[in-house]
Amino acid sequence: MNHMNAQLEEIYEALEDCVRACNQCYDACLEEEHIDHMRECIRTDRECADFCTLTLKAITTNSPFLKDMLALCAKICRACEKECSKHDHDHCKVCAEACHTCAELCESYS
């Protein structure tokens, strides 16, 4: 990852944090007592983790679509943040914060 500038390195780390938080939230949601209430959270966790992972790959391969992918990644992170913010579980709060940070950094890419 020597070819990355400081901004991309920061985004890369935020993407990694977001993937971790989404995966942990996804797993914890599956264990919640009222899983029906967590259905949309589980769905957005999965979508967000998957797209953040794809975006990580785009950074490391210097994809010509990186700017577009970062914009879409920010949109998906915002959706996950919004959904997780509806729940009081600690794992949802951690995930919402990670998604917020990741979205902010992806949106700031120039």
N, C-alpha and C positions, 0 to 999 in steps of 0.2 A: 504494500500500500504506500510505497514511497512517492508515487505520483500524485497523491492527494494533497490539496492545499489545506490550510488550517480549518477553513469553513467546512469542507467536506469531511475532515476527520471528526469534527464536532457533531456533524449530522450522523455520521457512521455510528458513533458511540450512542447517540440518542436513539437511533434505529435499533441497535442491539438491546438497549435498555427497554425499549418499547416491546420488542419481541418477547423478551423475558417476562415482563409484567403481564402482557396479554396471555401468554401461555400459562402463567401461574394463576391468573384470574380465571381463565377457561377451566383449568383443572379444579380449582376451588369451587367454582359455580356448579360443577357437576356433583359436588358433595353437599350442596345446600339442601336444606329440608324442603323448601318450596321451589323445586327446580322449574316448575312451570313459569314462575315469575322471572326466572333467570334465562329463559330461552333466547331472547333477543341479545342479551349480554353475551351469552355463549357464542352466538352467531357472529356478533361484531368482533369479539376477541379473536376468533379464528380468522376472520377476513383480514383484520388488521395485522395479526402476526404473520400471516402468509404474504401479504403485500409488502410489509416492511422487510421480510426476508428476501423477496424478489428485488426490492430496491437496494438492499445491501449488495446483492450480486451485481446490479447495474452500476453501482459505484466502483466496485473492484474491477469491472470489465470496461470501464470508461464508456458506457453505453451512449450512443448519440441521442437517445431518448430520455436521458437522465433528468433533464429539466421538467419534462412532461410527467415523468414518473414521480418526481418529488412533489409536484403539484397535486397529483392524484393521491399520493401517499398522505399528504397533509389533509386532504378531504376525508379519507378513510379514517385517519387518526382522530379527526374532529368528531366523526360519527361515533367512534368507539368511546371517546371521552364523554360525549353527551349521554350515551347509554349507561356507561359505568357510573356517571355522576348521579343517576337516578337511584342508586343503591347505597346502603349504609355499610356494607361489608368492607373491612379493611382492604381486602384484595382488590375490590372495585375502586376504592379511593386511590390506591397506589397505581393502578392501571390508568385511571383517568388522568392522574398527574403526569405519568410517563407519556401518555398519548398527547397531552397538551404541550409538553416540552418538545416532543418530536414534531408535532404539527408546526409549532412556531419556527423551529429551525428549518424545516423543509420549505415553509413559506418564504423564509428570508433568503433562500438560495438565489444567487445572481450569477 
